[in-house]
Amino acid sequence: MTFRLSHAALEDLQSIDDYTVQTWDAEQADRYLAMIWATFERIAKHPTRWRIRADLHQDCRICFSGRHAILYRLQDGAIEIARVLHDAMDFPVHASDLFQGHE
């Protein structure tokens, strides 16, 4: 199954990259983002493996990669990755507009 990233998920990845480069270095950022990308690929291979978070959205599933939660759903035969949020973030606050405009 293929996957696509929302604009918000792309912004999340850019923020993760910026923070990791600033805090550690570019090499660490590359490794961490590669790990997240590998998780996207695992989700695409086994999309129903991870649990549904109906409290965030009726179709939302969550999968963790390192310290980040990947929020996604199955939509039109593909995986729609909505957000990539740090595990310390308040998910309901940051996920209030999940899949907005894609219903």
C-alpha positions as CSV (number, residue, x, y, z in Angstrom):
1,M,0.0,0.0,0.0
2,T,1.3,3.5,-0.7
3,F,1.4,6.4,1.7
4,R,1.0,10.1,1.4
5,L,1.9,12.9,3.9
6,S,-0.3,15.8,4.7
7,H,1.0,19.3,4.6
8,A,1.0,19.3,8.5
9,A,3.0,16.0,8.5
10,L,5.6,17.5,6.2
11,E,5.8,20.6,8.5
12,D,6.2,18.2,11.5
13,L,9.1,16.5,9.8
14,Q,10.8,19.8,9.0
15,S,10.4,20.8,12.7
16,I,11.9,17.5,13.8
17,D,14.8,18.0,11.4
18,D,15.4,21.6,12.5
19,Y,15.3,20.7,16.2
20,T,17.5,17.6,15.9
21,V,20.2,19.5,13.9
22,Q,20.1,22.4,16.4
23,T,20.3,20.1,19.4
24,W,22.6,17.4,18.1
25,D,23.8,17.5,14.5
26,A,22.8,16.9,10.9
27,E,24.0,13.2,11.0
28,Q,21.7,12.5,13.9
29,A,18.8,14.2,12.2
30,D,19.3,12.1,9.1
31,R,19.3,8.9,11.1
32,Y,16.2,9.9,13.1
33,L,14.3,10.9,10.0
34,A,15.3,7.7,8.3
35,M,13.9,5.7,11.2
36,I,10.6,7.6,11.0
37,W,10.5,7.0,7.2
38,A,11.1,3.3,7.8
39,T,8.1,3.4,10.1
40,F,6.0,4.9,7.4
41,E,7.0,2.0,5.2
42,R,6.1,-0.6,7.9
43,I,2.7,1.1,8.3
44,A,2.2,0.8,4.5
45,K,3.0,-2.9,4.7
46,H,0.7,-3.6,7.7
47,P,-1.7,-0.7,8.0
48,T,-4.2,-2.3,10.4
49,R,-1.5,-3.5,12.9
50,W,-1.7,-0.4,15.1
51,R,-4.6,0.6,17.2
52,I,-7.3,3.1,16.4
53,R,-7.5,6.3,18.4
54,A,-11.1,7.2,18.1
55,D,-10.7,9.9,20.7
56,L,-8.6,11.8,18.1
57,H,-10.7,10.9,15.0
58,Q,-12.9,8.0,14.2
59,D,-10.5,6.6,11.6
60,C,-7.2,7.6,13.2
61,R,-4.5,5.0,14.0
62,I,-1.3,5.7,15.9
63,C,2.1,4.2,15.6
64,F,5.2,5.2,17.5
65,S,8.7,5.7,16.1
66,G,11.3,6.8,18.6
67,R,9.8,9.6,20.6
68,H,7.2,10.5,17.9
69,A,3.7,9.4,17.2
70,I,2.6,8.9,13.7
71,L,-1.2,9.6,13.3
72,Y,-2.6,8.1,10.1
73,R,-5.7,6.5,8.5
74,L,-6.5,4.3,5.6
75,Q,-8.1,6.4,2.9
76,D,-8.9,5.5,-0.8
77,G,-6.6,2.6,-0.8
78,A,-3.6,4.5,0.6
79,I,-2.2,5.5,4.0
80,E,-2.8,9.1,4.8
81,I,-0.2,10.3,7.3
82,A,-1.8,13.3,9.0
83,R,0.8,14.3,11.8
84,V,4.1,13.3,13.3
85,L,3.9,14.5,16.9
86,H,6.4,14.3,19.8
87,D,5.1,11.9,22.5
88,A,5.1,14.7,25.1
89,M,2.6,16.8,23.0
90,D,-1.0,16.9,23.9
91,F,-2.4,14.8,21.0
92,P,-6.0,16.0,21.2
93,V,-4.9,19.7,21.0
94,H,-2.5,19.1,18.1
95,A,-4.7,16.7,16.3
96,S,-7.9,18.7,16.4
97,D,-7.9,19.2,12.6
98,L,-6.8,15.7,11.6
99,F,-7.8,14.9,8.0
100,Q,-9.5,18.3,7.7
101,G,-10.6,18.9,4.1
102,H,-10.1,15.2,3.3
103,E,-13.4,13.8,4.7
